Amino acid sequence: MPNSSTSLNKRMNIVTLTWPIFIEVLLRTALSTTDVFMLSGYSDLAVSAVGVVSQISFS
C-alpha cells in the first residue's frame, strides 16, 4: 500500500512548481485585456492587432 504522506508530498511539489505558471498566465491575460480596453477608444484596427498578437504570443 502506498504511503499517503509520500503521495501528499508529491502533490504539494507539483503545486509548488506550477503556481508561477498560473501567475504568469494571469498577468499576460490581464495585460492583453488592459491593452484592448485602452485601445478600444482609439481604433478598431488597433484592437484587432493586439488581439492577433496576444493569440500568437500565447501559442
mmCIF file of the N, C-alpha and C atoms, coordinates in Angstrom:
data_MODEL
# 
_entry.id   MODEL 
# 
loop_
_atom_site.group_PDB 
_atom_site.id 
_atom_site.type_symbol 
_atom_site.label_atom_id 
_atom_site.label_alt_id 
_atom_site.label_comp_id 
_atom_site.label_asym_id 
_atom_site.label_entity_id 
_atom_site.label_seq_id 
_atom_site.pdbx_PDB_ins_code 
_atom_site.Cartn_x 
_atom_site.Cartn_y 
_atom_site.Cartn_z 
_atom_site.occupancy 
_atom_site.B_iso_or_equiv 
_atom_site.pdbx_formal_charge 
_atom_site.auth_seq_id 
_atom_site.auth_comp_id 
_atom_site.auth_asym_id 
_atom_site.auth_atom_id 
_atom_site.pdbx_PDB_model_num 
ATOM 1   N N  . MET A 1 1  ? 0.844   -1.176 0.000   1.00 0.00 ? 1  MET A N  1 
ATOM 2   C CA . MET A 1 1  ? 0.000   0.000  0.000   1.00 0.00 ? 1  MET A CA 1 
ATOM 3   C C  . MET A 1 1  ? 0.891   1.241  0.000   1.00 0.00 ? 1  MET A C  1 
ATOM 4   N N  . PRO A 1 2  ? 0.659   2.215  -0.923  1.00 0.00 ? 2  PRO A N  1 
ATOM 5   C CA . PRO A 1 2  ? 1.493   3.406  -0.971  1.00 0.00 ? 2  PRO A CA 1 
ATOM 6   C C  . PRO A 1 2  ? 1.301   4.272  0.273   1.00 0.00 ? 2  PRO A C  1 
ATOM 7   N N  . ASN A 1 3  ? 2.366   4.895  0.614   1.00 0.00 ? 3  ASN A N  1 
ATOM 8   C CA . ASN A 1 3  ? 2.358   5.772  1.776   1.00 0.00 ? 3  ASN A CA 1 
ATOM 9   C C  . ASN A 1 3  ? 1.598   7.053  1.427   1.00 0.00 ? 3  ASN A C  1 
ATOM 10  N N  . SER A 1 4  ? 0.611   7.423  2.225   1.00 0.00 ? 4  SER A N  1 
ATOM 11  C CA . SER A 1 4  ? -0.217  8.590  1.910   1.00 0.00 ? 4  SER A CA 1 
ATOM 12  C C  . SER A 1 4  ? 0.564   9.889  2.067   1.00 0.00 ? 4  SER A C  1 
ATOM 13  N N  . SER A 1 5  ? 1.525   9.942  2.971   1.00 0.00 ? 5  SER A N  1 
ATOM 14  C CA . SER A 1 5  ? 2.310   11.175 3.129   1.00 0.00 ? 5  SER A CA 1 
ATOM 15  C C  . SER A 1 5  ? 3.223   11.391 1.922   1.00 0.00 ? 5  SER A C  1 
ATOM 16  N N  . THR A 1 6  ? 3.722   10.319 1.307   1.00 0.00 ? 6  THR A N  1 
ATOM 17  C CA . THR A 1 6  ? 4.536   10.444 0.110   1.00 0.00 ? 6  THR A CA 1 
ATOM 18  C C  . THR A 1 6  ? 3.696   10.977 -1.043  1.00 0.00 ? 6  THR A C  1 
ATOM 19  N N  . SER A 1 7  ? 2.494   10.476 -1.170  1.00 0.00 ? 7  SER A N  1 
ATOM 20  C CA . SER A 1 7  ? 1.596   10.953 -2.212  1.00 0.00 ? 7  SER A CA 1 
ATOM 21  C C  . SER A 1 7  ? 1.253   12.424 -2.009  1.00 0.00 ? 7  SER A C  1 
ATOM 22  N N  . LEU A 1 8  ? 1.020   12.802 -0.774  1.00 0.00 ? 8  LEU A N  1 
ATOM 23  C CA . LEU A 1 8  ? 0.716   14.196 -0.461  1.00 0.00 ? 8  LEU A CA 1 
ATOM 24  C C  . LEU A 1 8  ? 1.913   15.091 -0.741  1.00 0.00 ? 8  LEU A C  1 
ATOM 25  N N  . ASN A 1 9  ? 3.111   14.628 -0.439  1.00 0.00 ? 9  ASN A N  1 
ATOM 26  C CA . ASN A 1 9  ? 4.318   15.410 -0.722  1.00 0.00 ? 9  ASN A CA 1 
ATOM 27  C C  . ASN A 1 9  ? 4.522   15.605 -2.215  1.00 0.00 ? 9  ASN A C  1 
ATOM 28  N N  . LYS A 1 10 ? 4.253   14.575 -3.010  1.00 0.00 ? 10 LYS A N  1 
ATOM 29  C CA . LYS A 1 10 ? 4.378   14.708 -4.456  1.00 0.00 ? 10 LYS A CA 1 
ATOM 30  C C  . LYS A 1 10 ? 3.371   15.710 -4.989  1.00 0.00 ? 10 LYS A C  1 
ATOM 31  N N  . ARG A 1 11 ? 2.146   15.661 -4.481  1.00 0.00 ? 11 ARG A N  1 
ATOM 32  C CA . ARG A 1 11 ? 1.126   16.601 -4.928  1.00 0.00 ? 11 ARG A CA 1 
ATOM 33  C C  . ARG A 1 11 ? 1.511   18.027 -4.530  1.00 0.00 ? 11 ARG A C  1 
ATOM 34  N N  . MET A 1 12 ? 2.029   18.215 -3.347  1.00 0.00 ? 12 MET A N  1 
ATOM 35  C CA . MET A 1 12 ? 2.446   19.550 -2.909  1.00 0.00 ? 12 MET A CA 1 
ATOM 36  C C  . MET A 1 12 ? 3.610   20.053 -3.756  1.00 0.00 ? 12 MET A C  1 
ATOM 37  N N  . ASN A 1 13 ? 4.516   19.172 -4.155  1.00 0.00 ? 13 ASN A N  1 
ATOM 38  C CA . ASN A 1 13 ? 5.628   19.583 -5.002  1.00 0.00 ? 13 ASN A CA 1 
ATOM 39  C C  . ASN A 1 13 ? 5.138   20.023 -6.377  1.00 0.00 ? 13 ASN A C  1 
ATOM 40  N N  . ILE A 1 14 ? 4.134   19.361 -6.911  1.00 0.00 ? 14 ILE A N  1 
ATOM 41  C CA . ILE A 1 14 ? 3.594   19.754 -8.204  1.00 0.00 ? 14 ILE A CA 1 
ATOM 42  C C  . ILE A 1 14 ? 2.946   21.124 -8.105  1.00 0.00 ? 14 ILE A C  1 
ATOM 43  N N  . VAL A 1 15 ? 2.189   21.354 -7.053  1.00 0.00 ? 15 VAL A N  1 
ATOM 44  C CA . VAL A 1 15 ? 1.567   22.662 -6.853  1.00 0.00 ? 15 VAL A CA 1 
ATOM 45  C C  . VAL A 1 15 ? 2.637   23.738 -6.674  1.00 0.00 ? 15 VAL A C  1 
ATOM 46  N N  . THR A 1 16 ? 3.661   23.427 -5.953  1.00 0.00 ? 16 THR A N  1 
ATOM 47  C CA . THR A 1 16 ? 4.746   24.382 -5.736  1.00 0.00 ? 16 THR A CA 1 
ATOM 48  C C  . THR A 1 16 ? 5.442   24.736 -7.038  1.00 0.00 ? 16 THR A C  1 
ATOM 49  N N  . LEU A 1 17 ? 5.576   23.775 -7.929  1.00 0.00 ? 17 LEU A N  1 
ATOM 50  C CA . LEU A 1 17 ? 6.243   24.027 -9.206  1.00 0.00 ? 17 LEU A CA 1 
ATOM 51  C C  . LEU A 1 17 ? 5.359   24.744 -10.219 1.00 0.00 ? 17 LEU A C  1 
ATOM 52  N N  . THR A 1 18 ? 4.046   24.543 -10.140 1.00 0.00 ? 18 THR A N  1 
ATOM 53  C CA . THR A 1 18 ? 3.183   25.090 -11.183 1.00 0.00 ? 18 THR A CA 1 
ATOM 54  C C  . THR A 1 18 ? 2.560   26.442 -10.863 1.00 0.00 ? 18 THR A C  1 
ATOM 55  N N  . TRP A 1 19 ? 2.555   26.895 -9.615  1.00 0.00 ? 19 TRP A N  1 
ATOM 56  C CA . TRP A 1 19 ? 1.879   28.164 -9.325  1.00 0.00 ? 19 TRP A CA 1 
ATOM 57  C C  . TRP A 1 19 ? 2.510   29.348 -10.050 1.00 0.00 ? 19 TRP A C  1 
ATOM 58  N N  . PRO A 1 20 ? 3.820   29.411 -10.281 1.00 0.00 ? 20 PRO A N  1 
ATOM 59  C CA . PRO A 1 20 ? 4.330   30.550 -11.060 1.00 0.00 ? 20 PRO A CA 1 
ATOM 60  C C  . PRO A 1 20 ? 3.805   30.582 -12.500 1.00 0.00 ? 20 PRO A C  1 
ATOM 61  N N  . ILE A 1 21 ? 3.537   29.422 -13.071 1.00 0.00 ? 21 ILE A N  1 
ATOM 62  C CA . ILE A 1 21 ? 2.989   29.367 -14.428 1.00 0.00 ? 21 ILE A CA 1 
ATOM 63  C C  . ILE A 1 21 ? 1.596   29.976 -14.440 1.00 0.00 ? 21 ILE A C  1 
ATOM 64  N N  . PHE A 1 22 ? 0.784   29.641 -13.453 1.00 0.00 ? 22 PHE A N  1 
ATOM 65  C CA . PHE A 1 22 ? -0.569  30.196 -13.382 1.00 0.00 ? 22 PHE A CA 1 
ATOM 66  C C  . PHE A 1 22 ? -0.542  31.708 -13.170 1.00 0.00 ? 22 PHE A C  1 
ATOM 67  N N  . ILE A 1 23 ? 0.376   32.183 -12.366 1.00 0.00 ? 23 ILE A N  1 
ATOM 68  C CA . ILE A 1 23 ? 0.506   33.631 -12.146 1.00 0.00 ? 23 ILE A CA 1 
ATOM 69  C C  . ILE A 1 23 ? 0.918   34.322 -13.449 1.00 0.00 ? 23 ILE A C  1 
ATOM 70  N N  . GLU A 1 24 ? 1.845   33.725 -14.185 1.00 0.00 ? 24 GLU A N  1 
ATOM 71  C CA . GLU A 1 24 ? 2.281   34.321 -15.450 1.00 0.00 ? 24 GLU A CA 1 
ATOM 72  C C  . GLU A 1 24 ? 1.139   34.393 -16.460 1.00 0.00 ? 24 GLU A C  1 
ATOM 73  N N  . VAL A 1 25 ? 0.363   33.327 -16.571 1.00 0.00 ? 25 VAL A N  1 
ATOM 74  C CA . VAL A 1 25 ? -0.772  33.318 -17.490 1.00 0.00 ? 25 VAL A CA 1 
ATOM 75  C C  . VAL A 1 25 ? -1.793  34.372 -17.077 1.00 0.00 ? 25 VAL A C  1 
ATOM 76  N N  . LEU A 1 26 ? -2.041  34.497 -15.798 1.00 0.00 ? 26 LEU A N  1 
ATOM 77  C CA . LEU A 1 26 ? -2.982  35.502 -15.307 1.00 0.00 ? 26 LEU A CA 1 
ATOM 78  C C  . LEU A 1 26 ? -2.502  36.910 -15.639 1.00 0.00 ? 26 LEU A C  1 
ATOM 79  N N  . LEU A 1 27 ? -1.224  37.180 -15.448 1.00 0.00 ? 27 LEU A N  1 
ATOM 80  C CA . LEU A 1 27 ? -0.692  38.507 -15.739 1.00 0.00 ? 27 LEU A CA 1 
ATOM 81  C C  . LEU A 1 27 ? -0.701  38.809 -17.238 1.00 0.00 ? 27 LEU A C  1 
ATOM 82  N N  . ARG A 1 28 ? -0.382  37.812 -18.064 1.00 0.00 ? 28 ARG A N  1 
ATOM 83  C CA . ARG A 1 28 ? -0.429  38.031 -19.517 1.00 0.00 ? 28 ARG A CA 1 
ATOM 84  C C  . ARG A 1 28 ? -1.849  38.322 -19.986 1.00 0.00 ? 28 ARG A C  1 
ATOM 85  N N  . THR A 1 29 ? -2.808  37.588 -19.438 1.00 0.00 ? 29 THR A N  1 
ATOM 86  C CA . THR A 1 29 ? -4.201  37.813 -19.797 1.00 0.00 ? 29 THR A CA 1 
ATOM 87  C C  . THR A 1 29 ? -4.660  39.193 -19.353 1.00 0.00 ? 29 THR A C  1 
ATOM 88  N N  . ALA A 1 30 ? -4.266  39.588 -18.156 1.00 0.00 ? 30 ALA A N  1 
ATOM 89  C CA . ALA A 1 30 ? -4.627  40.922 -17.661 1.00 0.00 ? 30 ALA A CA 1 
ATOM 90  C C  . ALA A 1 30 ? -4.003  42.018 -18.521 1.00 0.00 ? 30 ALA A C  1 
ATOM 91  N N  . LEU A 1 31 ? -2.785  41.820 -18.951 1.00 0.00 ? 31 LEU A N  1 
ATOM 92  C CA . LEU A 1 31 ? -2.122  42.807 -19.803 1.00 0.00 ? 31 LEU A CA 1 
ATOM 93  C C  . LEU A 1 31 ? -2.812  42.917 -21.157 1.00 0.00 ? 31 LEU A C  1 
ATOM 94  N N  . SER A 1 32 ? -3.152  41.796 -21.755 1.00 0.00 ? 32 SER A N  1 
ATOM 95  C CA . SER A 1 32 ? -3.837  41.816 -23.047 1.00 0.00 ? 32 SER A CA 1 
ATOM 96  C C  . SER A 1 32 ? -5.210  42.473 -22.925 1.00 0.00 ? 32 SER A C  1 
ATOM 97  N N  . THR A 1 33 ? -5.928  42.164 -21.860 1.00 0.00 ? 33 THR A N  1 
ATOM 98  C CA . THR A 1 33 ? -7.238  42.763 -21.654 1.00 0.00 ? 33 THR A CA 1 
ATOM 99  C C  . THR A 1 33 ? -7.127  44.263 -21.450 1.00 0.00 ? 33 THR A C  1 
ATOM 100 N N  . THR A 1 34 ? -6.138  44.689 -20.694 1.00 0.00 ? 34 THR A N  1 
ATOM 101 C CA . THR A 1 34 ? -5.917  46.120 -20.477 1.00 0.00 ? 34 THR A CA 1 
ATOM 102 C C  . THR A 1 34 ? -5.569  46.815 -21.781 1.00 0.00 ? 34 THR A C  1 
ATOM 103 N N  . ASP A 1 35 ? -4.738  46.198 -22.592 1.00 0.00 ? 35 ASP A N  1 
ATOM 104 C CA . ASP A 1 35 ? -4.392  46.781 -23.894 1.00 0.00 ? 35 ASP A CA 1 
ATOM 105 C C  . ASP A 1 35 ? -5.626  46.950 -24.772 1.00 0.00 ? 35 ASP A C  1 
ATOM 106 N N  . VAL A 1 36 ? -6.492  45.949 -24.778 1.00 0.00 ? 36 VAL A N  1 
ATOM 107 C CA . VAL A 1 36 ? -7.706  46.030 -25.597 1.00 0.00 ? 36 VAL A CA 1 
ATOM 108 C C  . VAL A 1 36 ? -8.599  47.160 -25.106 1.00 0.00 ? 36 VAL A C  1 
ATOM 109 N N  . PHE A 1 37 ? -8.772  47.277 -23.802 1.00 0.00 ? 37 PHE A N  1 
ATOM 110 C CA . PHE A 1 37 ? -9.630  48.340 -23.275 1.00 0.00 ? 37 PHE A CA 1 
ATOM 111 C C  . PHE A 1 37 ? -9.034  49.721 -23.534 1.00 0.00 ? 37 PHE A C  1 
ATOM 112 N N  . MET A 1 38 ? -7.728  49.852 -23.422 1.00 0.00 ? 38 MET A N  1 
ATOM 113 C CA . MET A 1 38 ? -7.111  51.155 -23.662 1.00 0.00 ? 38 MET A CA 1 
ATOM 114 C C  . MET A 1 38 ? -7.211  51.551 -25.133 1.00 0.00 ? 38 MET A C  1 
ATOM 115 N N  . LEU A 1 39 ? -7.035  50.596 -26.026 1.00 0.00 ? 39 LEU A N  1 
ATOM 116 C CA . LEU A 1 39 ? -7.052  50.907 -27.454 1.00 0.00 ? 39 LEU A CA 1 
ATOM 117 C C  . LEU A 1 39 ? -8.457  50.944 -28.051 1.00 0.00 ? 39 LEU A C  1 
ATOM 118 N N  . SER A 1 40 ? -9.454  50.504 -27.305 1.00 0.00 ? 40 SER A N  1 
ATOM 119 C CA . SER A 1 40 ? -10.808 50.466 -27.863 1.00 0.00 ? 40 SER A CA 1 
ATOM 120 C C  . SER A 1 40 ? -11.334 51.868 -28.174 1.00 0.00 ? 40 SER A C  1 
ATOM 121 N N  . GLY A 1 41 ? -10.872 52.863 -27.459 1.00 0.00 ? 41 GLY A N  1 
ATOM 122 C CA . GLY A 1 41 ? -11.284 54.225 -27.754 1.00 0.00 ? 41 GLY A CA 1 
ATOM 123 C C  . GLY A 1 41 ? -10.526 54.833 -28.913 1.00 0.00 ? 41 GLY A C  1 
ATOM 124 N N  . TYR A 1 42 ? -9.439  54.205 -29.303 1.00 0.00 ? 42 TYR A N  1 
ATOM 125 C CA . TYR A 1 42 ? -8.593  54.749 -30.365 1.00 0.00 ? 42 TYR A CA 1 
ATOM 126 C C  . TYR A 1 42 ? -9.010  54.247 -31.737 1.00 0.00 ? 42 TYR A C  1 
ATOM 127 N N  . SER A 1 43 ? -9.008  52.923 -31.906 1.00 0.00 ? 43 SER A N  1 
ATOM 128 C CA . SER A 1 43 ? -9.309  52.385 -33.237 1.00 0.00 ? 43 SER A CA 1 
ATOM 129 C C  . SER A 1 43 ? -9.623  50.897 -33.144 1.00 0.00 ? 43 SER A C  1 
ATOM 130 N N  . ASP A 1 44 ? -10.562 50.457 -33.977 1.00 0.00 ? 44 ASP A N  1 
ATOM 131 C CA . ASP A 1 44 ? -10.885 49.027 -34.053 1.00 0.00 ? 44 ASP A CA 1 
ATOM 132 C C  . ASP A 1 44 ? -9.728  48.238 -34.654 1.00 0.00 ? 44 ASP A C  1 
ATOM 133 N N  . LEU A 1 45 ? -8.997  48.834 -35.554 1.00 0.00 ? 45 LEU A N  1 
ATOM 134 C CA . LEU A 1 45 ? -7.850  48.171 -36.167 1.00 0.00 ? 45 LEU A CA 1 
ATOM 135 C C  . LEU A 1 45 ? -6.761  47.890 -35.130 1.00 0.00 ? 45 LEU A C  1 
ATOM 136 N N  . ALA A 1 46 ? -6.547  48.837 -34.223 1.00 0.00 ? 46 ALA A N  1 
ATOM 137 C CA . ALA A 1 46 ? -5.550  48.630 -33.167 1.00 0.00 ? 46 ALA A CA 1 
ATOM 138 C C  . ALA A 1 46 ? -5.977  47.510 -32.226 1.00 0.00 ? 46 ALA A C  1 
ATOM 139 N N  . VAL A 1 47 ? -7.264  47.449 -31.912 1.00 0.00 ? 47 VAL A N  1 
ATOM 140 C CA . VAL A 1 47 ? -7.763  46.381 -31.041 1.00 0.00 ? 47 VAL A CA 1 
ATOM 141 C C  . VAL A 1 47 ? -7.576  45.022 -31.701 1.00 0.00 ? 47 VAL A C  1 
ATOM 142 N N  . SER A 1 48 ? -7.879  44.937 -32.992 1.00 0.00 ? 48 SER A N  1 
ATOM 143 C CA . SER A 1 48 ? -7.714  43.652 -33.677 1.00 0.00 ? 48 SER A CA 1 
ATOM 144 C C  . SER A 1 48 ? -6.244  43.264 -33.767 1.00 0.00 ? 48 SER A C  1 
ATOM 145 N N  . ALA A 1 49 ? -5.357  44.229 -33.938 1.00 0.00 ? 49 ALA A N  1 
ATOM 146 C CA . ALA A 1 49 ? -3.925  43.919 -33.992 1.00 0.00 ? 49 ALA A CA 1 
ATOM 147 C C  . ALA A 1 49 ? -3.433  43.381 -32.654 1.00 0.00 ? 49 ALA A C  1 
ATOM 148 N N  . VAL A 1 50 ? -3.881  43.985 -31.565 1.00 0.00 ? 50 VAL A N  1 
ATOM 149 C CA . VAL A 1 50 ? -3.483  43.495 -30.240 1.00 0.00 ? 50 VAL A CA 1 
ATOM 150 C C  . VAL A 1 50 ? -4.052  42.104 -29.994 1.00 0.00 ? 50 VAL A C  1 
ATOM 151 N N  . GLY A 1 51 ? -5.274  41.852 -30.465 1.00 0.00 ? 51 GLY A N  1 
ATOM 152 C CA . GLY A 1 51 ? -5.852  40.534 -30.318 1.00 0.00 ? 51 GLY A CA 1 
ATOM 153 C C  . GLY A 1 51 ? -5.087  39.462 -31.051 1.00 0.00 ? 51 GLY A C  1 
ATOM 154 N N  . VAL A 1 52 ? -4.646  39.786 -32.261 1.00 0.00 ? 52 VAL A N  1 
ATOM 155 C CA . VAL A 1 52 ? -3.856  38.820 -33.046 1.00 0.00 ? 52 VAL A CA 1 
ATOM 156 C C  . VAL A 1 52 ? -2.501  38.558 -32.382 1.00 0.00 ? 52 VAL A C  1 
ATOM 157 N N  . VAL A 1 53 ? -1.855  39.609 -31.946 1.00 0.00 ? 53 VAL A N  1 
ATOM 158 C CA . VAL A 1 53 ? -0.540  39.460 -31.318 1.00 0.00 ? 53 VAL A CA 1 
ATOM 159 C C  . VAL A 1 53 ? -0.647  38.658 -30.012 1.00 0.00 ? 53 VAL A C  1 
ATOM 160 N N  . SER A 1 54 ? -1.696  38.897 -29.237 1.00 0.00 ? 54 SER A N  1 
ATOM 161 C CA . SER A 1 54 ? -1.837  38.145 -27.986 1.00 0.00 ? 54 SER A CA 1 
ATOM 162 C C  . SER A 1 54 ? -2.111  36.670 -28.256 1.00 0.00 ? 54 SER A C  1 
ATOM 163 N N  . GLN A 1 55 ? -2.867  36.370 -29.317 1.00 0.00 ? 55 GLN A N  1 
ATOM 164 C CA . GLN A 1 55 ? -3.091  34.955 -29.650 1.00 0.00 ? 55 GLN A CA 1 
ATOM 165 C C  . GLN A 1 55 ? -1.805  34.283 -30.101 1.00 0.00 ? 55 GLN A C  1 
ATOM 166 N N  . ILE A 1 56 ? -0.993  34.984 -30.855 1.00 0.00 ? 56 ILE A N  1 
ATOM 167 C CA . ILE A 1 56 ? 0.277   34.414 -31.310 1.00 0.00 ? 56 ILE A CA 1 
ATOM 168 C C  . ILE A 1 56 ? 1.230   34.211 -30.137 1.00 0.00 ? 56 ILE A C  1 
ATOM 169 N N  . SER A 1 57 ? 1.265   35.148 -29.221 1.00 0.00 ? 57 SER A N  1 
ATOM 170 C CA . SER A 1 57 ? 2.193   35.033 -28.094 1.00 0.00 ? 57 SER A CA 1 
ATOM 171 C C  . SER A 1 57 ? 1.774   33.954 -27.109 1.00 0.00 ? 57 SER A C  1 
ATOM 172 N N  . PHE A 1 58 ? 0.472   33.633 -27.030 1.00 0.00 ? 58 PHE A N  1 
ATOM 173 C CA . PHE A 1 58 ? 0.023   32.557 -26.141 1.00 0.00 ? 58 PHE A CA 1 
ATOM 174 C C  . PHE A 1 58 ? 0.231   31.174 -26.749 1.00 0.00 ? 58 PHE A C  1 
ATOM 175 N N  . SER A 1 59 ? 0.444   31.101 -28.036 1.00 0.00 ? 59 SER A N  1 
ATOM 176 C CA . SER A 1 59 ? 0.602   29.795 -28.688 1.00 0.00 ? 59 SER A CA 1 
ATOM 177 C C  . SER A 1 59 ? 1.944   29.186 -28.399 1.00 0.00 ? 59 SER A C  1 
# 
